[in-house]
Amino acid sequence: MTIPFSSQSLLMRQLFDRETCTYTYLLVDPQSHEGVLIDPVKEQFDRDIRAIEELGVELLFVMDTHVHADHTTSAGIIRQKTGAKIVFGAAAEVQAIDRSVADQDEIQFGRFSIRAIATPGHTNGCVSYYTDGMVFTGDTLLIRGCGRTDFQEGSAETLFESVNNKLFALADETRVYPGHDYNGRSWSTIAEEKQWNPRIGQEKSKEDFVRIMNNLNLDMPKKINEAVPENMACGLDYDAKRFTHQDFSMHELYEKWKKLGDRELILDNRTPEEFAEGHIPGSLNIPFGKEGENVETLKQYERVYIYCRSGRRAQTAFTNLSIEGLEHLVCISHTGMPDWINAGFPVEK
């Protein structure tokens, strides 16, 4: 089959998942028919395979920009179907892949190459991919926005440096193709984002940007507890038992607290301000998003009980720590500190 496009130009198809507003990108060299697929969505597997087959693409690589929290990648099943190699950023530490890329590494397909640009901040392992005047930014840089920084080892300071020192250093005419858009926009340019991006453009200072990001107060992604562990396994089956938390109430935690041993820990993962207002006596405060920095400390205990205000942050922390290999966790997932207080249990301030 002959692809009906100029044999000199890189063919790019932008595909869209309506449920999660995720963009997937198919890039093809029309001469060799070799191609790559960036950020595929598991529910769109049939659509993507159909496009690959109809265009006669020999898919060499399936590449993710980061470990997604809002959808599951289809990288694993695409590899099974096509033989394409799976690529992630090295810092993402995903195990079931064929190739990890560090900053400035290149991936070759046909006459074209993709340059990996390490752009951490939204997550530790975020990578943007540059080729032929286009940059595929995942969640690092969005159209008139950027990825959040309040989970998966996110850092507003790091994201600011990634965008300003790496992405905004690209030519102004570089086209920006994001991982998501929720307002019907398909692409932008570096010049536009420098001028019009209200979060990180307009010559914002790092201090202003950090203040904006720290006050977004967004709900957690609905699929984070399933998507993150599934994506650590490239969308294939994983040891679900390892990521399953047992139902545990604050009343049960109170009974454990009364006879807590030296090798047991109660972990409060609310903010320091919430913790100061009242917490379970003897509990340790590790704010949500900081649990990954304290893995070695938590490994010293035989059992760790995690609670927050409503259970949502505790459940996500449980998943994140399980990914790090901790298997001695108990998550209080449907209740929290208000129920402890209402029950009249002891409170420390």
C-alpha positions as CSV (number, residue, x, y, z in Angstrom):
1,M,0.0,0.0,0.0
2,T,1.2,3.6,-0.7
3,I,0.4,6.2,1.9
4,P,-1.3,9.1,0.0
5,F,0.9,11.9,1.4
6,S,4.1,13.6,0.3
7,S,7.0,11.1,0.6
8,Q,9.1,13.9,1.9
9,S,7.0,14.9,4.9
10,L,6.5,13.1,8.2
11,L,3.0,11.9,8.5
12,M,1.3,12.7,11.8
13,R,-2.1,11.5,12.9
14,Q,-3.7,13.0,16.1
15,L,-6.2,10.7,17.7
16,F,-8.5,11.5,20.5
17,D,-10.1,9.6,23.4
18,R,-13.3,11.4,24.4
19,E,-13.7,10.0,27.9
20,T,-10.3,11.1,29.2
21,C,-9.6,13.9,26.6
22,T,-6.3,12.1,25.8
23,Y,-4.4,12.6,22.6
24,T,-2.6,9.7,20.9
25,Y,-0.1,10.4,18.1
26,L,0.8,8.2,15.2
27,L,4.0,9.3,13.4
28,V,5.1,7.6,10.2
29,D,7.8,7.9,7.6
30,P,5.8,7.6,4.3
31,Q,8.8,6.3,2.4
32,S,9.8,3.4,4.7
33,H,6.3,3.1,6.4
34,E,8.1,2.8,9.7
35,G,6.3,4.5,12.6
36,V,5.9,5.2,16.3
37,L,2.8,5.6,18.5
38,I,2.8,8.1,21.4
39,D,0.5,7.8,24.5
40,P,-2.0,5.1,23.4
41,V,-5.2,4.5,25.4
42,K,-6.2,0.9,26.2
43,E,-9.9,1.5,25.3
44,Q,-8.8,2.7,21.9
45,F,-6.7,-0.3,21.0
46,D,-8.9,-1.4,18.1
47,R,-9.0,2.1,16.6
48,D,-5.2,2.4,16.8
49,I,-4.5,-1.0,15.3
50,R,-7.0,-0.3,12.5
51,A,-5.2,3.0,11.6
52,I,-1.8,1.2,11.7
53,E,-3.1,-1.6,9.4
54,E,-4.9,0.7,7.0
55,L,-1.8,2.9,6.5
56,G,0.5,-0.1,6.2
57,V,2.7,1.1,9.1
58,E,5.5,-1.1,10.4
59,L,5.2,0.1,14.0
60,L,8.7,0.1,15.6
61,F,8.0,1.8,18.9
62,V,5.1,2.6,21.3
63,M,6.1,5.4,23.5
64,D,4.6,6.9,26.7
65,T,5.4,10.4,27.9
66,H,4.9,9.3,31.6
67,V,3.1,6.9,33.9
68,H,-0.5,8.2,33.4
69,A,-2.9,8.5,36.3
70,D,-6.1,9.1,34.3
71,H,-6.1,6.2,31.8
72,T,-4.3,2.9,31.1
73,T,-1.8,2.6,28.3
74,S,-2.2,0.0,25.6
75,A,1.5,-0.3,25.1
76,G,1.7,-3.9,26.4
77,I,-1.0,-5.2,24.1
78,I,0.2,-3.2,21.1
79,R,3.6,-4.9,21.6
80,Q,1.9,-8.3,21.7
81,K,0.0,-7.4,18.5
82,T,2.7,-5.7,16.4
83,G,6.1,-6.5,18.0
84,A,6.7,-2.8,18.6
85,K,9.2,-2.0,21.4
86,I,7.9,-0.1,24.5
87,V,9.7,3.1,25.4
88,F,9.5,5.1,28.7
89,G,11.6,7.7,30.3
90,A,14.4,6.1,32.4
91,A,13.3,8.1,35.5
92,A,9.8,6.5,35.4
93,E,11.4,3.2,36.4
94,V,8.8,1.1,34.6
95,Q,10.0,-2.5,34.5
96,A,8.2,-4.3,31.6
97,I,9.7,-2.2,28.8
98,D,12.2,-2.7,26.0
99,R,14.0,0.6,26.1
100,S,14.3,3.5,28.5
101,V,15.4,6.9,27.3
102,A,17.3,9.6,29.1
103,D,17.5,13.3,28.2
104,Q,18.7,13.9,24.6
105,D,18.5,10.2,23.6
106,E,17.2,9.6,20.1
107,I,14.8,7.0,18.6
108,Q,15.2,6.3,14.9
109,F,12.3,5.4,12.6
110,G,12.8,5.5,8.8
111,R,14.4,8.9,7.8
112,F,13.3,10.5,11.0
113,S,14.4,10.5,14.7
114,I,12.7,11.5,17.9
115,R,14.7,13.2,20.6
116,A,13.7,12.6,24.2
117,I,13.7,15.6,26.4
118,A,13.5,14.9,30.1
119,T,10.8,17.2,31.5
120,P,10.0,16.1,35.1
121,G,7.7,18.0,37.3
122,H,4.2,16.6,36.6
123,T,5.7,13.3,37.5
124,N,9.3,12.3,38.1
125,G,9.6,10.4,34.8
126,C,8.0,12.8,32.4
127,V,9.6,12.9,28.9
128,S,8.7,15.1,26.0
129,Y,9.4,13.9,22.4
130,Y,10.7,16.3,19.7
131,T,10.8,15.6,16.0
132,D,10.6,17.6,12.8
133,G,9.5,20.9,14.3
134,M,6.9,19.3,16.7
135,V,7.1,18.5,20.4
136,F,4.8,16.0,22.1
137,T,4.7,17.2,25.7
138,G,2.4,14.8,27.5
139,D,1.1,16.5,30.6
140,T,4.2,18.7,31.1
141,L,3.0,21.6,28.9
142,L,-0.7,21.8,27.9
143,I,-2.4,24.4,25.7
144,R,-2.7,27.4,28.0
145,G,-1.9,25.2,31.0
146,C,0.3,22.6,32.4
147,G,0.1,19.3,34.3
148,R,-0.6,19.3,38.0
149,T,2.2,18.7,40.5
150,D,0.4,17.4,43.6
151,F,0.9,13.6,43.2
152,Q,3.4,11.0,41.8
153,E,6.4,12.9,43.1
154,G,5.3,16.0,41.3
155,S,7.1,19.3,41.9
156,A,6.1,22.8,40.8
157,E,9.6,24.0,41.1
158,T,10.9,21.2,38.9
159,L,8.1,21.6,36.3
160,F,8.9,25.4,36.1
161,E,12.5,24.5,35.3
162,S,11.6,21.8,32.7
163,V,9.2,24.1,30.8
164,N,11.4,27.3,30.9
165,N,14.8,25.7,30.4
166,K,13.9,22.8,28.1
167,L,10.6,23.5,26.2
168,F,10.7,27.2,26.0
169,A,14.2,26.9,24.7
170,L,12.9,25.3,21.5
171,A,12.3,27.5,18.4
172,D,9.2,29.7,18.8
173,E,7.6,28.1,15.7
174,T,7.8,24.6,17.2
175,R,4.3,23.1,17.3
176,V,3.2,21.9,20.7
177,Y,1.1,18.7,20.8
178,P,-0.1,18.0,24.3
179,G,-1.3,14.8,26.0
180,H,-4.7,16.3,26.7
181,D,-7.0,19.1,25.9
182,Y,-10.4,19.7,27.5
183,N,-11.5,22.6,25.4
184,G,-11.4,21.3,21.8
185,R,-7.9,22.7,20.9
186,S,-5.5,20.4,19.0
187,W,-2.1,22.2,19.0
188,S,-0.3,25.3,19.9
189,T,3.2,26.7,19.4
190,I,6.1,27.5,21.8
191,A,5.7,31.2,21.0
192,E,1.9,31.1,21.9
193,E,2.5,29.4,25.2
194,K,5.3,31.8,26.1
195,Q,2.9,34.7,25.5
196,W,-0.5,33.4,26.5
197,N,-0.1,30.5,28.9
198,P,-1.6,31.9,32.2
199,R,0.1,29.4,34.5
200,I,3.7,29.3,33.2
201,G,4.0,31.8,30.3
202,Q,3.9,35.6,30.4
203,E,7.3,35.6,32.0
204,K,5.9,34.3,35.3
205,S,8.4,34.0,38.1
206,K,9.1,30.7,39.8
207,E,7.5,32.0,43.0
208,D,4.3,33.0,41.2
209,F,4.1,29.7,39.4
210,V,4.6,27.7,42.6
211,R,1.9,29.7,44.3
212,I,-0.5,29.1,41.5
213,M,0.2,25.3,41.5
214,N,-0.1,25.0,45.2
215,N,-3.5,26.5,45.3
216,L,-5.3,24.6,42.5
217,N,-7.1,22.3,45.0
218,L,-8.1,19.8,42.3
219,D,-9.9,16.5,42.8
220,M,-7.7,13.4,42.3
221,P,-8.0,11.7,38.9
222,K,-10.9,9.2,39.1
223,K,-8.8,6.3,37.8
224,I,-5.6,6.9,39.6
225,N,-5.7,3.9,41.9
226,E,-6.2,1.5,38.9
227,A,-4.3,3.4,36.2
228,V,-0.9,4.0,38.0
229,P,-0.2,0.3,38.9
230,E,-1.6,-0.9,35.5
231,N,0.7,1.6,33.7
232,M,3.7,0.4,35.7
233,A,3.0,-2.9,34.0
234,C,2.5,-1.3,30.6
235,G,-1.2,-2.0,30.7
236,L,-0.8,-5.7,31.1
237,D,-2.1,-7.9,33.9
238,Y,-0.3,-7.1,37.2
239,D,-0.3,-8.6,40.7
240,A,-3.6,-7.0,41.7
241,K,-3.4,-8.5,45.2
242,R,-0.4,-6.3,45.9
243,F,-2.5,-3.2,45.3
244,T,-5.6,-4.3,47.1
245,H,-6.2,-2.5,50.4
246,Q,-8.3,-4.1,53.2
247,D,-11.3,-2.2,54.5
248,F,-10.4,-0.7,57.8
249,S,-12.4,1.8,59.9
250,M,-11.2,4.4,62.4
251,H,-12.9,2.4,65.2
252,E,-10.7,-0.6,64.2
253,L,-7.7,1.7,64.1
254,Y,-8.5,2.9,67.6
255,E,-8.4,-0.7,68.9
256,K,-5.0,-1.1,67.2
257,W,-3.8,2.3,68.6
258,K,-4.5,1.2,72.2
259,K,-1.9,-1.5,71.9
260,L,0.4,-0.2,69.2
261,G,3.7,-2.0,69.1
262,D,7.2,-0.5,68.5
263,R,7.2,-2.0,65.0
264,E,3.9,-0.5,64.0
265,L,3.2,3.1,62.8
266,I,0.2,5.2,62.2
267,L,0.7,7.5,59.2
268,D,-1.2,10.7,58.8
269,N,-0.9,11.9,55.2
270,R,-2.8,15.2,55.5
271,T,-1.2,18.6,55.2
272,P,1.0,19.9,58.1
273,E,-1.8,22.5,58.8
274,E,-4.5,19.8,59.1
275,F,-2.1,17.7,61.2
276,A,-1.5,20.6,63.6
277,E,-5.2,21.2,64.1
278,G,-5.6,17.7,65.6
279,H,-4.2,14.2,64.9
280,I,-4.1,10.7,66.4
281,P,-1.6,10.8,69.3
282,G,1.8,9.4,68.2
283,S,1.0,9.4,64.5
284,L,3.7,10.5,62.0
285,N,2.8,13.2,59.5
286,I,4.0,12.5,56.0
287,P,2.0,14.8,53.7
288,F,0.3,13.4,50.6
289,G,2.8,13.3,47.7
290,K,5.8,13.0,50.0
291,E,5.4,9.3,50.8
292,G,7.8,8.3,48.0
293,E,10.6,10.3,49.8
294,N,10.1,8.3,53.0
295,V,10.1,4.7,51.7
296,E,13.2,3.7,53.6
297,T,11.8,5.0,56.8
298,L,8.5,3.2,56.3
299,K,10.3,-0.1,55.5
300,Q,11.5,-0.2,59.1
301,Y,8.0,-1.0,60.4
302,E,6.2,-4.3,60.2
303,R,2.8,-2.6,59.8
304,V,1.8,0.9,58.7
305,Y,-1.7,2.2,59.0
306,I,-2.5,5.2,56.7
307,Y,-5.3,7.7,57.3
308,C,-6.3,11.1,56.1
309,R,-9.5,13.2,56.2
310,S,-11.8,11.2,53.9
311,G,-9.7,8.2,52.8
312,R,-9.0,9.4,49.3
313,R,-5.4,10.6,49.9
314,A,-4.7,7.5,52.0
315,Q,-5.9,5.2,49.3
316,T,-3.7,6.9,46.7
317,A,-0.7,6.9,49.0
318,F,-1.3,3.2,49.6
319,T,-1.1,2.6,45.8
320,N,2.0,4.7,45.4
321,L,3.8,2.9,48.3
322,S,2.7,-0.5,47.0
323,I,4.4,0.3,43.7
324,E,7.6,1.0,45.7
325,G,7.4,-2.5,47.0
326,L,5.9,-2.0,50.5
327,E,3.6,-4.9,51.4
328,H,2.9,-4.2,55.1
329,L,0.3,-1.4,54.7
330,V,-3.2,-0.9,55.9
331,C,-5.3,1.8,54.3
332,I,-8.3,3.5,56.0
333,S,-10.0,4.2,52.7
334,H,-13.6,5.3,53.5
335,T,-13.2,7.4,56.6
336,G,-10.8,9.6,58.4
337,M,-9.9,12.1,61.1
338,P,-13.4,13.7,61.4
339,D,-14.8,10.2,62.3
340,W,-12.1,9.7,64.9
341,I,-13.0,13.1,66.5
342,N,-16.7,12.5,66.4
343,A,-16.2,9.1,68.2
344,G,-14.5,11.0,71.1
345,F,-11.2,9.2,70.7
346,P,-8.0,11.0,72.0
347,V,-6.7,13.9,69.8
348,E,-3.3,15.4,70.0
349,K,-2.6,19.0,68.8
